[in-house]
Amino acid sequence: MRYPIHHKQQSRERILNVAAKQFRAKGSEAVRVADVMRAAGLTHGVFYKHFADKDQLLREAVKEALEQIASSLKDLAGTLPRTEALRKVIATYLSEEHMLHPGSGCALAALGTELAHMPPPMKRAVSEAFDEYAAKLDFLMPGETADQRRAAFLVLFPSMAGCIMTARADANQERQRQILAAGRAFFEQAFCSQQTPTILEKMQ
């Protein structure tokens, strides 16, 4: 039986969505192709109609995950003034909700340490996805030039991801909350205040 093209595309998107969630929630090593296909409600054989192997799935799933978080944060900002929107984004990123649910959060915060040890093809794919992530949120970043806004993004988002990773690794719930609260206060002060232009000048 031959399925229409849109059915094949829907199956591929379903696999990617499930994989993006499972990789973030459990880590790339713990997730098997069979687990993804079972969760997607598809047979194992269907996988190879869409992907050559698990490595390709991981590359595309990370890209999908970064696209999802970028779109989510962009929608969150809405039509608010830039500074107010960025405060809201920082508060949401460094929230207990994000910390507790890696499967629906930022792939950098969920897989950053793993991705650092991946082979060059994976790193190149992540770099391209990260560039798209930055481009989508460029309108939120402080700075008069594109270089300043990119520099601000390259400091802010990886640093927030580090806060989330550290909080997740800490067994002390009170300290987890302290890490997130301190991060929110610091980044709001650094990127949403009158001090921001001076900080951006030092980035150049």
Rosetta blueprint (number, residue, H / E / L):
1 M L
2 R L
3 Y L
4 P L
5 I H
6 H H
7 H H
8 K H
9 Q H
10 Q H
11 S H
12 R H
13 E H
14 R H
15 I H
16 L H
17 N H
18 V H
19 A H
20 A H
21 K H
22 Q H
23 F H
24 R H
25 A H
26 K H
27 G L
28 S L
29 E L
30 A L
31 V L
32 R L
33 V H
34 A H
35 D H
36 V H
37 M H
38 R H
39 A H
40 A H
41 G L
42 L L
43 T L
44 H H
45 G H
46 V H
47 F H
48 Y L
49 K L
50 H L
51 F L
52 A L
53 D L
54 K H
55 D H
56 Q H
57 L H
58 L H
59 R H
60 E H
61 A H
62 V H
63 K H
64 E H
65 A H
66 L H
67 E H
68 Q H
69 I H
70 A H
71 S H
72 S H
73 L H
74 K H
75 D H
76 L H
77 A H
78 G L
79 T L
80 L L
81 P L
82 R H
83 T H
84 E H
85 A H
86 L H
87 R H
88 K H
89 V H
90 I H
91 A H
92 T H
93 Y H
94 L L
95 S L
96 E H
97 E H
98 H H
99 M H
100 L H
101 H L
102 P H
103 G H
104 S H
105 G L
106 C L
107 A H
108 L H
109 A H
110 A H
111 L H
112 G H
113 T H
114 E H
115 L H
116 A L
117 H L
118 M L
119 P L
120 P H
121 P H
122 M H
123 K H
124 R H
125 A H
126 V H
127 S H
128 E H
129 A H
130 F H
131 D H
132 E H
133 Y H
134 A H
135 A H
136 K H
137 L L
138 D H
139 F H
140 L H
141 M L
142 P L
143 G L
144 E L
145 T L
146 A H
147 D H
148 Q H
149 R H
150 R H
151 A H
152 A H
153 F H
154 L H
155 V H
156 L H
157 F H
158 P H
159 S H
160 M H
161 A H
162 G H
163 C H
164 I H
165 M H
166 T H
167 A H
168 R H
169 A H
170 D L
171 A L
172 N L
173 Q H
174 E H
175 R H
176 Q H
177 R H
178 Q H
179 I H
180 L H
181 A H
182 A H
183 G H
184 R H
185 A H
186 F H
187 F H
188 E H
189 Q H
190 A H
191 F H
192 C L
193 S L
194 Q L
195 Q L
196 T H
197 P H
198 T H
199 I H
200 L H
201 E H
202 K H
203 M H
204 Q L
